[in-house]
Structure formats: C-alpha cells, structure tokens
Amino acid sequence: MSEIHERPPVDRKARLKIPAQHIAKQAPNARINNWSEVYLPLNLETARVEAERCIQCPAAPCQQACPVGNDIPAALWKLEHGDVLGSAEVFHGTNSMSEMCGRLCPQERLCEGHCVVGKNAKPVAIGRLEAFVADARRHESPPPVTPASTGRRVAIVGAGPAGLTIAEDLGSRGHHCTVFDAWPLAGGVLRYGIPDFKLQKEVVDEWLERLAPLPVEFRVNTRVGEGESITVDGLLAEGYDAVFLGHGASVGNPLEIEGAELTGVFQATEFLSRGNLPPDALPADMRQALFVGRRVVIIGGGDTSMDCSRTAVRLGATEVTLVYRRTEKEMVGREEERQHAREEGVKFEFLCAPVRFLSNNSGRVRGVELQRMELGPPDESGRRRPQPVPGSEFTLEADSVVLAIGYSADECVPASAKGVVYDRWGILSINRETGETDRRGVFAGGDDVNGADLVVTAIRDAKIAARSMLAHLEALELRPARAAS
C-alpha cells in the first residue's frame, strides 16, 4: 500500500506546470563508437525536480501498472526531498533489481504509460529516477548483514533475474542457496543477453557483490537437466529442501529454411554474447573471434532484434538492415529502441520475410532472398497474419545474418523432475498465486513459465515464489535441518 496518506497535500496544479527535465543521452555519432550506456547519469538537482513533477495521485495508477507494485509516489516523494537512499529502499522493498528495471523496463507501457502527468505533458521519467536512486543505493548503502543460518538448503537453477531474486530473498533469511548456471558467470540474460549500451556489466557485477555476506554460492559452467550429471530429482534426493527453476527461455527459435546452417548465420544469444563480452566470460565453444563483416541482416521485430542490430553497428558493420514480416505498427518491442536504432543508422525492411539464405563457394552466407508480404486476417496473437506476395522476391547481400525470432525454454530441465508439468515448448505449468509446480518442493518463475518476457515479470514471479518457498521451509522445522555444505 502507498504511504501517500502520511504525506501532506500537494499543489497539483503547480506541479503540472513544472517542465519535464532534460534527460541527457550520448549523441548517436558518438555512442556508435563506444559501448557505454546511451543515457548519461542524472545529477541530484535534475532528479529532484523531475521527481517533484509527480502529482502524488491517490489512486497511483503508475503503481498499479507496475508488475511488482513499486510504490512510485512514495519513492518519488522521498527523492524530491533529497532522501535518495530512502527512495531507493522504497523501490527495493518490492523490486530486488531496481537498477536493472529502471534501465530495461518498457516504462512507456507500464508505469510511465499510466502516469497522469503524461495525459497532457511528458510523463514523469520514472525509469530513469528509479535507476538513479538504485545506483546510489548500490554504491552508498551498507551491504546486507550475514543472517543466522537456518540449516535449510535451496537449489536454484538459473542465475538470471528470477534466480538471483530468490537467492537474495531466501539467503537474507539464512537459508543456504546454491545457484546452478550453465554459463561461466552469473547474471543470465542481464549479462549474456543485454548489451552494455543498455546495461553496463559493472552494474550486474556490483549487484552480485552485494550478495557476498549472504549464504549464496554459485556453481557455474554447470548444466542441470535430463541427461546431465545433475538433475532436479537428484538435487531433491541429495537433500535440498526446495528447488527453484529459473532457467529462463534460452533456446533460440530456429528458422527452417534453406541455408540456415551456413557459417555466418547466428542465433541472437550467441551473437550478443560474443559481441558484448570478452572471451574469458564465454563458454569455450564461443571464444573464437566474431566476424561480422560490412553488411549484416537481422531477422526479427522485438527488442532483441534491436539489440542485435545496434550491436552490429558497434562491431563495425556499415550496412545493418532489420527485416520484419509485418509493419512497424505490429512490432512488439519498444518504440524507443527502434528510435535509437534508426539514429544509429539501422535500416528497416518491413513486410518482408526470408525465403532462403544464399551461400558463397566456401559455405558462408552471402545474402538473403526475401519475399514481400501483405497483411491478411488476424492470427492467434491478434495481429494480422502476413501473407506472401507472389513474384515479389528480392535479395539483400549479407556477410552475417542474425536470427532474433523468439525463444523457447529448455525442456531438459523439467524433464529431470518427475511430476513437473510442461508443454512442448518447455514452458512450465505452475500455480500463479504461489509459484508451485505440480511437484512438492519445486517452484518456478520467469521466462520458463511466461515464455520470453520482461526482467520485471521474472522478478515478480520470483517474489511470489519466494514467499511460498519461505512458508514451505518454515513448515519443515519439525524435522531436523541438514547442515549446509
């Protein structure tokens, strides 16, 4: 619940006259030559004035639109009065990763999209303010205190937003958490899927450092699932008191057309990881130098496709073309990301779909044959279904092609847990109010439940599951706890 009733009345008419503050960005011609975040840091005075634009709505529609229910009016009230860390603690009370969400959430359709100020002016820059105070908290507030051990052990599969939220919430209560992840470093999509120009890796590293006082250990380069040496059934048999499945949706959807196997045709995650990280942060089979070439074609229409196109620009490509089979109106990603991509020189080919990838004499991709499309009746998503236009084929030359056409979950993980229900895309079935799967003691949340979605929805799911897991662990107190190893 909002603390709004504890604050004095405000002059809303006066606040509506406060102009939106300038949120500075790097110029496009500068940022394409570096990997630094597009948005420049706010200063305190700018942040305080922007926070004062909040008219402290009693209904708080911004809070209602936030998947984790951030008490935005209370946080901005504290910020406008100079209590930066107090503001950050309000956000952190419902969101373990405010510094991530402030940078990555599609605020225009969540909190800012429901901001009353935005009906007649620019909405309050809630996302940038959240990131500002969260950065201050990360740098200035003391780390958490090491809690007394409960002796209970929790296994967490996946070191992305959902798994890390569980680790913080349960670890702070004294439960020993072991986080298993297939990648060499923790962070999941925050490290291996989000480019530096949106979220610097230092932000992820510093967040992880704050876990150091808690009983949380990481076992990286470790796969959990059917056919692996570690299974979910095995973890429970080994004595873990609960398991959380937060392995996400990491399997890139294939494009089953001629030439998809050619050298130079990449899945988005591999392209982003190799393009944004040093070799020692990557699996052994991804450490070779990434050849991009001059001409890059990106297939897809979501935020991941924008990340890939903008990464290609920074890797030196001079002709980057994004191909999408519908119109821009039907794109599901952020308008801001498309604007940034255009500013950085990315070209768009709408109402086009790939027919085949063309090969040179050495088995490397040299081009993409495309076909024009037109929109027919709506499909199951509610968007009009693209239909090919006969005789409209044309070719784009390409030195590299990136597939960013969606993700599925890894079904090998739930396949190793007897009684856990999942569908043919690996998406888990859970009780949405508790995060429980059909297997007692096994909980789940995030993209392996929702399909590829937002960081904030993964955190929301983890918060729900954490409450149920705490209740589950407390109910085990009648039997002796095992010593944490």
Kinemage of the C-alpha trace (Angstrom):
@kinemage 1
@onewidth
@group {chain A} dominant
@subgroup {mainchain}
@vectorlist {calphas} color= white
{ca met a 1} P 0.000 0.000 0.000
{ca ser a 2} L 1.159 3.521 -0.735
{ca glu a 3} L 2.311 5.793 2.084
{ca ile a 4} L 0.501 8.664 0.388
{ca his a 5} L -1.882 9.220 3.318
{ca glu a 6} L 1.129 10.035 5.507
{ca arg a 7} L 2.266 12.899 3.278
{ca pro a 8} L 0.871 16.442 3.296
{ca pro a 9} L -1.328 17.660 0.428
{ca val a 10} L 0.465 18.979 -2.636
{ca asp a 11} L -0.403 21.733 -5.085
{ca arg a 12} L -1.057 19.548 -8.122
{ca lys a 13} L -1.726 22.483 -10.453
{ca ala a 14} L 1.653 23.959 -9.602
{ca arg a 15} L 3.375 20.628 -10.121
{ca leu a 16} L 1.798 20.219 -13.532
{ca lys a 17} L 3.498 23.468 -14.569
{ca ile a 18} L 6.975 22.112 -13.795
{ca pro a 19} L 8.602 21.383 -17.170
{ca ala a 20} L 9.953 17.933 -17.895
{ca gln a 21} L 13.646 17.834 -17.157
{ca his a 22} L 16.129 17.108 -19.917
{ca ile a 23} L 17.366 13.521 -19.664
{ca ala a 24} L 20.669 13.618 -21.480
{ca lys a 25} L 21.872 10.968 -23.910
{ca gln a 26} L 25.024 10.396 -25.868
{ca ala a 27} L 24.752 11.737 -29.404
{ca pro a 28} L 24.295 8.945 -31.973
{ca asn a 29} L 27.535 9.710 -33.813
{ca ala a 30} L 29.412 9.384 -30.516
{ca arg a 31} L 27.707 6.366 -28.994
{ca ile a 32} L 28.123 4.123 -32.050
{ca asn a 33} L 31.847 4.274 -31.316
{ca asn a 34} L 31.584 3.059 -27.726
{ca trp a 35} L 29.720 0.550 -25.569
{ca ser a 36} L 28.720 2.950 -22.808
{ca glu a 37} L 25.078 3.359 -21.855
{ca val a 38} L 23.103 5.659 -24.129
{ca tyr a 39} L 21.642 7.640 -21.227
{ca leu a 40} L 24.053 9.821 -19.284
{ca pro a 41} L 23.925 9.878 -15.463
{ca leu a 42} L 21.452 12.229 -13.827
{ca asn a 43} L 22.555 14.799 -11.263
{ca leu a 44} L 20.705 15.157 -7.975
{ca glu a 45} L 19.089 18.502 -8.748
{ca thr a 46} L 17.666 17.287 -12.057
{ca ala a 47} L 16.393 14.136 -10.362
{ca arg a 48} L 14.749 16.086 -7.533
{ca val a 49} L 12.940 18.469 -9.879
{ca glu a 50} L 11.776 15.636 -12.120
{ca ala a 51} L 10.504 13.744 -9.062
{ca glu a 52} L 8.569 16.849 -7.998
{ca arg a 53} L 6.576 16.617 -11.244
{ca cys a 54} L 4.787 13.631 -9.680
{ca ile a 55} L 1.389 14.921 -8.531
{ca gln a 56} L 1.068 12.195 -5.875
{ca cys a 57} L -2.139 10.678 -7.253
{ca pro a 58} L -4.178 8.950 -4.532
{ca ala a 59} L -5.013 6.117 -6.937
{ca ala a 60} L -1.363 5.761 -8.037
{ca pro a 61} L -2.068 4.272 -11.499
{ca cys a 62} L 1.677 4.058 -12.066
{ca gln a 63} L 1.950 1.676 -9.118
{ca gln a 64} L -0.987 -0.364 -10.355
{ca ala a 65} L 0.681 -0.734 -13.746
{ca cys a 66} L 3.998 -1.902 -12.267
{ca pro a 67} L 4.265 -5.722 -12.322
{ca val a 68} L 5.968 -5.710 -8.909
{ca gly a 69} L 3.790 -2.934 -7.453
{ca asn a 70} L 6.531 -0.398 -6.782
{ca asp a 71} L 5.231 2.385 -4.531
{ca ile a 72} L 6.323 5.030 -7.012
{ca pro a 73} L 4.658 8.066 -5.363
{ca ala a 74} L 6.341 7.294 -2.030
{ca ala a 75} L 9.720 6.762 -3.689
{ca leu a 76} L 9.497 9.995 -5.669
{ca trp a 77} L 8.335 11.933 -2.599
{ca lys a 78} L 11.471 10.884 -0.759
{ca leu a 79} L 13.637 11.717 -3.768
{ca glu a 80} L 12.224 15.222 -4.255
{ca his a 81} L 13.076 15.905 -0.603
{ca gly a 82} L 16.644 14.711 -1.081
{ca asp a 83} L 16.328 11.323 0.612
{ca val a 84} L 17.938 9.347 -2.206
{ca leu a 85} L 18.658 6.194 -0.216
{ca gly a 86} L 15.201 6.280 1.353
{ca ser a 87} L 13.722 6.437 -2.133
{ca ala a 88} L 15.875 3.507 -3.215
{ca glu a 89} L 14.720 1.443 -0.245
{ca val a 90} L 11.090 2.017 -1.228
{ca phe a 91} L 11.816 0.618 -4.672
{ca his a 92} L 13.905 -2.226 -3.271
{ca gly a 93} L 11.090 -3.245 -0.976
{ca thr a 94} L 9.238 -4.667 -3.964
{ca asn a 95} L 11.977 -4.971 -6.568
{ca ser a 96} L 15.326 -6.659 -5.970
{ca met a 97} L 16.785 -5.175 -9.150
{ca ser a 98} L 15.684 -1.560 -9.452
{ca glu a 99} L 18.905 -0.594 -11.202
{ca met a 100} L 18.127 -3.155 -13.922
{ca cys a 101} L 14.414 -2.390 -14.271
{ca gly a 102} L 14.967 1.364 -14.296
{ca arg a 103} L 17.097 0.843 -17.389
{ca leu a 104} L 15.283 -2.032 -19.087
{ca cys a 105} L 11.552 -1.914 -18.356
{ca pro a 106} L 9.233 -0.703 -21.123
{ca gln a 107} L 8.064 2.131 -18.881
{ca glu a 108} L 6.073 3.661 -21.727
{ca arg a 109} L 3.520 0.854 -21.436
{ca leu a 110} L 3.897 0.238 -17.700
{ca cys a 111} L 4.365 2.932 -15.053
{ca glu a 112} L 5.025 5.929 -17.313
{ca gly a 113} L 2.314 4.853 -19.711
{ca his a 114} L -0.183 5.222 -16.858
{ca cys a 115} L 1.273 8.408 -15.375
{ca val a 116} L -1.489 11.021 -15.040
{ca val a 117} L 1.003 13.791 -15.808
{ca gly a 118} L 1.522 12.126 -19.172
{ca lys a 119} L -2.040 12.891 -20.269
{ca asn a 120} L -1.087 16.482 -21.076
{ca ala a 121} L 2.717 16.502 -20.975
{ca lys a 122} L 5.657 14.158 -20.900
{ca pro a 123} L 5.157 11.603 -18.148
{ca val a 124} L 7.453 11.678 -15.149
{ca ala a 125} L 10.711 9.892 -16.057
{ca ile a 126} L 10.087 7.147 -13.508
{ca gly a 127} L 12.508 4.654 -15.022
{ca arg a 128} L 15.486 7.000 -15.063
{ca leu a 129} L 14.703 8.127 -11.497
{ca glu a 130} L 14.476 4.533 -10.309
{ca ala a 131} L 17.849 3.750 -11.873
{ca phe a 132} L 19.345 6.915 -10.341
{ca val a 133} L 18.384 6.105 -6.756
{ca ala a 134} L 19.160 2.388 -7.152
{ca asp a 135} L 22.674 3.220 -8.342
{ca ala a 136} L 23.145 5.372 -5.259
{ca arg a 137} L 21.948 2.559 -3.002
{ca arg a 138} L 24.314 0.100 -4.625
{ca his a 139} L 27.271 2.420 -4.073
{ca glu a 140} L 26.429 4.080 -0.771
{ca ser a 141} L 24.296 1.848 1.424
{ca pro a 142} L 25.962 -0.807 3.585
{ca pro a 143} L 25.856 -4.403 2.372
{ca pro a 144} L 23.359 -6.764 3.982
{ca val a 145} L 24.188 -8.343 7.325
{ca thr a 146} L 25.049 -12.037 7.349
{ca pro a 147} L 21.990 -13.789 8.801
{ca ala a 148} L 21.988 -16.688 11.235
{ca ser a 149} L 21.868 -19.970 9.345
{ca thr a 150} L 18.652 -21.955 9.368
{ca gly a 151} L 20.425 -25.052 8.078
{ca arg a 152} L 17.989 -25.297 5.206
{ca arg a 153} L 19.292 -25.763 1.672
{ca val a 154} L 17.746 -24.429 -1.514
{ca ala a 155} L 18.822 -25.244 -5.069
{ca ile a 156} L 18.243 -22.570 -7.692
{ca val a 157} L 18.514 -23.456 -11.368
{ca gly a 158} L 19.424 -20.354 -13.335
{ca ala a 159} L 21.395 -17.258 -12.303
{ca gly a 160} L 19.228 -14.747 -14.136
{ca pro a 161} L 16.783 -12.187 -12.698
{ca ala a 162} L 14.384 -14.756 -11.221
{ca gly a 163} L 17.039 -16.990 -9.708
{ca leu a 164} L 19.019 -14.078 -8.276
{ca thr a 165} L 15.885 -12.603 -6.709
{ca ile a 166} L 15.206 -15.920 -4.983
{ca ala a 167} L 18.823 -16.096 -3.819
{ca glu a 168} L 18.655 -12.627 -2.260
{ca asp a 169} L 15.259 -13.125 -0.629
{ca leu a 170} L 15.939 -16.598 0.799
{ca gly a 171} L 19.610 -16.012 1.517
{ca ser a 172} L 18.773 -12.932 3.582
{ca arg a 173} L 16.599 -15.187 5.755
{ca gly a 174} L 19.517 -17.532 6.457
{ca his a 175} L 18.653 -20.315 4.008
{ca his a 176} L 21.698 -21.620 2.159
{ca cys a 177} L 21.205 -21.125 -1.587
{ca thr a 178} L 23.184 -22.899 -4.289
{ca val a 179} L 22.692 -21.323 -7.705
{ca phe a 180} L 23.432 -23.530 -10.719
{ca asp a 181} L 24.008 -21.958 -14.114
{ca ala a 182} L 25.267 -23.236 -17.464
{ca trp a 183} L 27.183 -20.032 -18.317
{ca pro a 184} L 30.658 -19.181 -16.968
{ca leu a 185} L 29.407 -16.178 -14.951
{ca ala a 186} L 26.222 -15.360 -13.073
{ca gly a 187} L 23.701 -12.892 -14.432
{ca gly a 188} L 21.763 -14.803 -17.059
{ca val a 189} L 20.136 -12.520 -19.605
{ca leu a 190} L 21.419 -9.459 -17.722
{ca arg a 191} L 24.962 -10.440 -18.688
{ca tyr a 192} L 24.584 -12.590 -21.785
{ca gly a 193} L 21.555 -11.056 -23.464
{ca ile a 194} L 21.546 -7.313 -22.699
{ca pro a 195} L 24.189 -5.180 -24.441
{ca asp a 196} L 26.380 -2.775 -22.494
{ca phe a 197} L 24.828 0.260 -24.167
{ca lys a 198} L 21.617 -0.559 -22.267
{ca leu a 199} L 23.062 -2.090 -19.092
{ca gln a 200} L 26.748 -1.921 -18.226
{ca lys a 201} L 28.160 -5.217 -16.929
{ca glu a 202} L 29.580 -3.314 -13.960
{ca val a 203} L 26.028 -2.772 -12.716
{ca val a 204} L 25.445 -6.540 -12.715
{ca asp a 205} L 28.806 -7.254 -11.083
{ca glu a 206} L 28.253 -4.712 -8.330
{ca trp a 207} L 24.773 -6.098 -7.650
{ca leu a 208} L 26.243 -9.580 -7.313
{ca glu a 209} L 28.927 -8.309 -4.937
{ca arg a 210} L 26.190 -7.278 -2.507
{ca leu a 211} L 25.233 -10.943 -2.157
{ca ala a 212} L 28.658 -11.751 -0.673
{ca pro a 213} L 27.540 -11.579 3.013
{ca leu a 214} L 24.625 -13.926 2.316
{ca pro a 215} L 24.759 -17.741 2.281
{ca val a 216} L 24.671 -17.864 -1.513
{ca glu a 217} L 27.091 -19.882 -3.625
{ca phe a 218} L 27.318 -20.181 -7.399
{ca arg a 219} L 28.113 -23.279 -9.393
{ca val a 220} L 28.654 -22.009 -12.912
{ca asn a 221} L 29.512 -23.951 -16.075
{ca thr a 222} L 27.038 -26.467 -14.668
{ca arg a 223} L 24.024 -27.766 -16.520
{ca val a 224} L 21.019 -29.214 -14.720
{ca gly a 225} L 18.627 -31.448 -16.594
{ca glu a 226} L 17.840 -34.742 -18.231
{ca gly a 227} L 20.998 -36.435 -19.419
{ca glu a 228} L 23.235 -34.287 -17.199
{ca ser a 229} L 25.130 -35.352 -14.092
{ca ile a 230} L 22.861 -33.059 -12.025
{ca thr a 231} L 19.084 -33.399 -12.253
{ca val a 232} L 16.230 -31.816 -10.343
{ca asp a 233} L 15.284 -35.225 -8.952
{ca gly a 234} L 18.896 -35.697 -7.926
{ca leu a 235} L 19.014 -32.368 -6.100
{ca leu a 236} L 15.983 -33.300 -4.040
{ca ala a 237} L 17.382 -36.763 -3.351
{ca glu a 238} L 20.662 -35.173 -2.315
{ca gly a 239} L 18.867 -33.309 0.463
{ca tyr a 240} L 17.937 -29.896 -0.860
{ca asp a 241} L 14.792 -28.770 0.905
{ca ala a 242} L 13.398 -26.873 -2.077
{ca val a 243} L 14.259 -26.224 -5.716
{ca phe a 244} L 13.504 -23.139 -7.788
{ca leu a 245} L 13.530 -23.407 -11.575
{ca gly a 246} L 14.508 -20.059 -13.066
{ca his a 247} L 16.411 -21.220 -16.127
{ca gly a 248} L 14.519 -18.880 -18.440
{ca ala a 249} L 13.796 -19.254 -22.137
{ca ser a 250} L 17.231 -19.539 -23.674
{ca val a 251} L 16.680 -21.758 -26.708
{ca gly a 252} L 16.584 -19.599 -29.826
{ca asn a 253} L 13.780 -20.497 -32.206
{ca pro a 254} L 15.121 -21.908 -35.484
{ca leu a 255} L 14.284 -20.653 -38.953
{ca glu a 256} L 13.823 -23.754 -41.033
{ca ile a 257} L 14.668 -22.518 -44.494
{ca glu a 258} L 17.413 -23.336 -46.960
{ca gly a 259} L 20.841 -22.154 -45.826
{ca ala a 260} L 20.041 -21.796 -42.122
{ca glu a 261} L 23.094 -23.953 -41.338
{ca leu a 262} L 25.555 -21.696 -43.205
{ca thr a 263} L 28.541 -20.148 -41.486
{ca gly a 264} L 27.697 -16.591 -40.523
{ca val a 265} L 24.068 -17.304 -39.607
{ca phe a 266} L 23.828 -16.725 -35.854
{ca gln a 267} L 21.241 -17.127 -33.163
{ca ala a 268} L 20.725 -13.852 -31.287
{ca thr a 269} L 22.108 -15.019 -27.926
{ca glu a 270} L 25.378 -16.218 -29.428
{ca phe a 271} L 25.732 -13.021 -31.453
{ca leu a 272} L 25.037 -10.758 -28.468
{ca ser a 273} L 27.256 -12.745 -26.118
{ca arg a 274} L 30.240 -12.920 -28.438
{ca gly a 275} L 29.758 -9.318 -29.476
{ca asn a 276} L 29.477 -7.878 -25.975
{ca leu a 277} L 31.725 -9.984 -23.744
{ca pro a 278} L 35.415 -10.872 -23.529
{ca pro a 279} L 36.390 -14.456 -24.397
{ca asp a 280} L 37.065 -15.484 -20.793
{ca ala a 281} L 33.416 -14.732 -19.915
{ca leu a 282} L 32.162 -17.103 -22.615
{ca pro a 283} L 31.869 -20.881 -22.961
{ca ala a 284} L 34.847 -22.466 -24.661
{ca asp a 285} L 32.984 -23.009 -27.930
{ca met a 286} L 32.175 -19.292 -28.251
{ca arg a 287} L 35.613 -17.803 -27.675
{ca gln a 288} L 36.761 -17.548 -31.270
{ca ala a 289} L 36.790 -14.086 -32.853
{ca leu a 290} L 33.419 -12.967 -34.192
{ca phe a 291} L 33.488 -11.988 -37.865
{ca val a 292} L 30.615 -9.662 -38.670
{ca gly a 293} L 31.610 -8.093 -41.965
{ca arg a 294} L 30.293 -4.950 -43.592
{ca arg a 295} L 26.686 -5.995 -44.258
{ca val a 296} L 24.506 -7.533 -41.547
{ca val a 297} L 20.873 -8.590 -41.796
{ca ile a 298} L 18.805 -9.072 -38.647
{ca ile a 299} L 15.620 -11.160 -38.810
{ca gly a 300} L 13.013 -10.264 -36.169
{ca gly a 301} L 10.907 -7.499 -34.704
{ca gly a 302} L 11.347 -7.411 -30.919
{ca asp a 303} L 13.785 -5.702 -28.595
{ca thr a 304} L 16.325 -8.492 -29.069
{ca ser a 305} L 16.470 -7.726 -32.789
{ca met a 306} L 17.167 -4.062 -31.946
{ca asp a 307} L 19.918 -5.126 -29.548
{ca cys a 308} L 21.478 -7.248 -32.301
{ca ser a 309} L 21.263 -4.510 -34.928
{ca arg a 310} L 22.804 -1.887 -32.648
{ca thr a 311} L 25.495 -4.346 -31.577
{ca ala a 312} L 26.331 -4.967 -35.245
{ca val a 313} L 26.797 -1.225 -35.760
{ca arg a 314} L 29.254 -1.069 -32.862
{ca leu a 315} L 31.112 -4.085 -34.212
{ca gly a 316} L 31.881 -2.154 -37.380
{ca ala a 317} L 29.111 -3.101 -39.805
{ca thr a 318} L 28.300 -0.233 -42.170
{ca glu a 319} L 25.058 -1.633 -43.610
{ca val a 320} L 22.697 -3.066 -40.994
{ca thr a 321} L 19.203 -3.977 -42.131
{ca leu a 322} L 16.438 -5.283 -39.904
{ca val a 323} L 13.828 -7.426 -41.654
{ca tyr a 324} L 10.347 -7.844 -40.190
{ca arg a 325} L 7.415 -9.641 -41.759
{ca arg a 326} L 4.738 -7.230 -40.529
{ca thr a 327} L 4.559 -3.436 -40.341
{ca glu a 328} L 6.108 -1.317 -37.609
{ca lys a 329} L 2.677 -0.953 -36.038
{ca glu a 330} L 2.656 -4.671 -35.215
{ca met a 331} L 6.129 -4.738 -33.650
{ca val a 332} L 6.093 -5.850 -30.021
{ca gly a 333} L 9.301 -4.134 -28.896
{ca arg a 334} L 9.894 -0.641 -27.541
{ca glu a 335} L 9.454 2.389 -29.761
{ca glu a 336} L 12.437 3.965 -28.027
{ca glu a 337} L 14.668 1.083 -29.102
{ca arg a 338} L 13.585 1.497 -32.731
{ca gln a 339} L 14.276 5.223 -32.471
{ca his a 340} L 17.759 4.560 -31.105
{ca ala a 341} L 18.436 2.024 -33.856
{ca arg a 342} L 17.367 4.466 -36.575
{ca glu a 343} L 19.529 7.214 -35.063
{ca glu a 344} L 22.462 4.818 -35.249
{ca gly a 345} L 21.939 4.090 -38.947
{ca val a 346} L 19.951 0.844 -38.894
{ca lys a 347} L 17.643 0.414 -41.896
{ca phe a 348} L 14.271 -1.347 -41.738
{ca glu a 349} L 12.616 -3.598 -44.309
{ca phe a 350} L 9.003 -4.102 -43.244
{ca leu a 351} L 6.549 -6.582 -44.746
{ca cys a 352} L 9.367 -8.901 -45.784
{ca ala a 353} L 10.219 -12.480 -44.863
{ca pro a 354} L 13.305 -14.575 -45.639
{ca val a 355} L 12.888 -17.342 -48.202
{ca arg a 356} L 16.423 -18.749 -48.141
{ca phe a 357} L 19.987 -17.847 -47.255
{ca leu a 358} L 22.451 -17.770 -50.122
{ca ser a 359} L 25.917 -19.306 -49.879
{ca asn a 360} L 29.281 -18.415 -51.323
{ca asn a 361} L 31.747 -21.048 -52.527
{ca ser a 362} L 33.146 -21.644 -49.026
{ca gly a 363} L 29.839 -22.314 -47.274
{ca arg a 364} L 29.426 -18.880 -45.750
{ca val a 365} L 26.296 -16.801 -46.082
{ca arg a 366} L 26.490 -14.124 -48.784
{ca gly a 367} L 22.907 -12.937 -48.959
{ca val a 368} L 19.265 -13.326 -48.013
{ca glu a 369} L 16.499 -13.917 -50.513
{ca leu a 370} L 13.383 -12.124 -49.245
{ca gln a 371} L 9.762 -12.003 -50.306
{ca arg a 372} L 7.376 -9.105 -49.873
{ca met a 373} L 4.378 -9.719 -47.606
{ca glu a 374} L 0.929 -8.276 -47.145
{ca leu a 375} L -1.273 -8.447 -44.055
{ca gly a 376} L -4.249 -10.764 -44.012
{ca pro a 377} L -6.718 -11.635 -41.233
{ca pro a 378} L -5.552 -11.645 -37.578
{ca asp a 379} L -3.800 -14.745 -36.224
{ca glu a 380} L -3.949 -16.221 -32.703
{ca ser a 381} L -1.888 -13.288 -31.360
{ca gly a 382} L -4.477 -10.808 -32.600
{ca arg a 383} L -2.077 -9.326 -35.140
{ca arg a 384} L -2.813 -9.540 -38.846
{ca arg a 385} L -1.181 -12.567 -40.402
{ca pro a 386} L 1.493 -11.855 -43.038
{ca gln a 387} L 0.907 -13.477 -46.416
{ca pro a 388} L 3.434 -13.694 -49.270
{ca val a 389} L 3.055 -11.570 -52.382
{ca pro a 390} L 3.723 -13.817 -55.407
{ca gly a 391} L 6.629 -12.792 -57.603
{ca ser a 392} L 7.966 -10.198 -55.141
{ca glu a 393} L 11.283 -11.877 -54.280
{ca phe a 394} L 14.448 -9.783 -53.970
{ca thr a 395} L 17.909 -10.231 -52.459
{ca leu a 396} L 19.912 -8.413 -49.770
{ca glu a 397} L 23.643 -9.021 -49.678
{ca ala a 398} L 24.855 -10.089 -46.254
{ca asp a 399} L 28.163 -11.018 -44.648
{ca ser a 400} L 26.319 -12.097 -41.488
{ca val a 401} L 22.715 -12.860 -40.551
{ca val a 402} L 21.248 -12.885 -37.038
{ca leu a 403} L 18.050 -14.719 -36.123
{ca ala a 404} L 16.081 -12.924 -33.409
{ca ile a 405} L 12.706 -14.608 -33.837
{ca gly a 406} L 11.903 -15.627 -30.287
{ca tyr a 407} L 12.883 -18.164 -27.656
{ca ser a 408} L 11.660 -21.370 -26.096
{ca ala a 409} L 12.560 -22.868 -22.723
{ca asp a 410} L 14.957 -25.788 -22.268
{ca glu a 411} L 12.719 -28.798 -21.693
{ca cys a 412} L 15.680 -30.850 -20.445
{ca val a 413} L 15.426 -29.117 -17.062
{ca pro a 414} L 11.808 -30.020 -16.184
{ca ala a 415} L 12.256 -33.417 -17.847
{ca ser a 416} L 14.609 -34.239 -14.979
{ca ala a 417} L 11.918 -33.534 -12.371
{ca lys a 418} L 9.303 -36.222 -12.042
{ca gly a 419} L 5.831 -34.714 -11.736
{ca val a 420} L 6.701 -31.257 -13.088
{ca val a 421} L 4.307 -30.434 -15.939
{ca tyr a 422} L 5.495 -28.571 -19.035
{ca asp a 423} L 4.412 -28.135 -22.646
{ca arg a 424} L 6.131 -28.852 -25.953
{ca trp a 425} L 7.966 -25.534 -25.813
{ca gly a 426} L 9.384 -26.365 -22.375
{ca ile a 427} L 7.087 -23.848 -20.621
{ca leu a 428} L 6.301 -24.924 -17.066
{ca ser a 429} L 2.859 -25.146 -15.509
{ca ile a 430} L 2.637 -23.506 -12.079
{ca asn a 431} L 0.145 -22.169 -9.580
{ca arg a 432} L 0.326 -18.458 -10.420
{ca glu a 433} L -0.533 -17.436 -6.868
{ca thr a 434} L 2.244 -19.462 -5.255
{ca gly a 435} L 4.835 -20.318 -7.897
{ca glu a 436} L 4.455 -24.014 -7.078
{ca thr a 437} L 4.799 -26.676 -9.740
{ca asp a 438} L 2.940 -29.985 -9.530
{ca arg a 439} L 5.943 -31.459 -7.708
{ca arg a 440} L 6.057 -30.703 -3.987
{ca gly a 441} L 9.083 -28.633 -3.095
{ca val a 442} L 9.715 -27.492 -6.682
{ca phe a 443} L 8.862 -23.903 -7.590
{ca ala a 444} L 9.369 -21.889 -10.766
{ca gly a 445} L 9.055 -18.437 -12.289
{ca gly a 446} L 10.294 -16.185 -15.067
{ca asp a 447} L 10.655 -16.880 -18.764
{ca asp a 448} L 10.477 -20.652 -18.293
{ca val a 449} L 6.899 -20.015 -17.137
{ca asn a 450} L 5.917 -16.978 -19.233
{ca gly a 451} L 7.901 -17.515 -22.399
{ca ala a 452} L 10.379 -14.796 -23.356
{ca asp a 453} L 9.198 -11.772 -21.372
{ca leu a 454} L 10.490 -8.909 -19.231
{ca val a 455} L 13.080 -8.772 -16.470
{ca val a 456} L 10.446 -7.247 -14.186
{ca thr a 457} L 7.954 -10.083 -14.736
{ca ala a 458} L 10.677 -12.591 -13.841
{ca ile a 459} L 11.300 -10.650 -10.624
{ca arg a 460} L 7.561 -10.540 -9.916
{ca asp a 461} L 7.289 -14.316 -10.303
{ca ala a 462} L 10.317 -14.859 -8.089
{ca lys a 463} L 8.868 -12.642 -5.358
{ca ile a 464} L 5.677 -14.708 -5.400
{ca ala a 465} L 7.627 -17.966 -5.311
{ca ala a 466} L 9.948 -16.708 -2.568
{ca arg a 467} L 7.031 -16.147 -0.202
{ca ser a 468} L 5.753 -19.674 -0.837
{ca met a 469} L 9.219 -21.165 -0.503
{ca leu a 470} L 9.737 -19.436 2.841
{ca ala a 471} L 6.462 -20.905 4.072
{ca his a 472} L 7.480 -24.313 2.743
{ca leu a 473} L 10.852 -24.150 4.503
{ca glu a 474} L 9.325 -22.981 7.773
{ca ala a 475} L 6.912 -25.909 7.647
{ca leu a 476} L 9.906 -28.244 7.600
{ca glu a 477} L 11.092 -27.107 11.008
{ca leu a 478} L 9.513 -30.148 12.671
{ca arg a 479} L 12.289 -32.298 11.258
{ca pro a 480} L 15.998 -31.640 11.830
{ca ala a 481} L 17.728 -29.375 9.309
{ca arg a 482} L 20.708 -30.657 7.374
{ca ala a 483} L 23.951 -28.776 7.732
{ca ala a 484} L 24.654 -26.583 4.692
{ca ser a 485} L 27.592 -27.889 2.714
